[in-house]
Each structure stands twice: as C-alpha cells, then as structure tokens.
C-alpha cells in the first residue's frame, strides 16, 4: 500500500526527541490537515480513479512477510530500573 508521511513545518528540534516543540500552530496543525484533506479529495474524486491508478502503479519494496520480519527485527523492549 503506498503511503505518505508529509512534513510541512511549524516545529523545531529533533523529531520524537526531547527538544521537539511546536512553534507555529497554524502551520503545524491546520496547514497539514488541509493538505491531507485536499489530497484525499483528489484521490477520491471521479470514483476514486486517481487512488486506483496509484494502487495499480505501486511497486512495494518488500513483501508482506519481509516487512513483518523487518519490523519484528527492530522491535525491542527496554526496562528502565529508575536508578
């Protein structure tokens, strides 16, 4: 399944890091939501013809089993003892 992970801006710091913070709420929240909603409208217009075209042309880099094996290989549990 093709995916999209957009980043428009409005934040500073390291993504998912302790220094990450939103500095421009309209840009970070509203512009991102509007862009994703517009993309959904474009993909679903005309009987979802564009979404069907994207799915038809998609060439996944991994099979489902390869993806699951990869994800299971990077998943780990860490326990902090609090010392």
Secondary structure, DSSP 8 states (H G I E B T S, - for coil): ----------EES-TTSTT-EES-HIIIIIIHHHHHHHHHHHHHHHHHHHHHHHHHH---SS-HHHHHHHHHHH---------
